[in-house]
């Protein structure tokens, strides 16, 4: 497998760092899945990413 073959990224943890990593991956064309055990954190992440 080559780096060019990777098209989807899973980010575990929707805190500040997870949001930023997910945002950067999405901006570079990757499909991003953001996972967190807290639904509240996912809601906050969704709102934070919208602001970016």
Beta strands, then each sheet from edge to edge (+ up, - down):
strand 1: 8-12
strand 2: 31-35
sheet 1: 1+ 2+
end
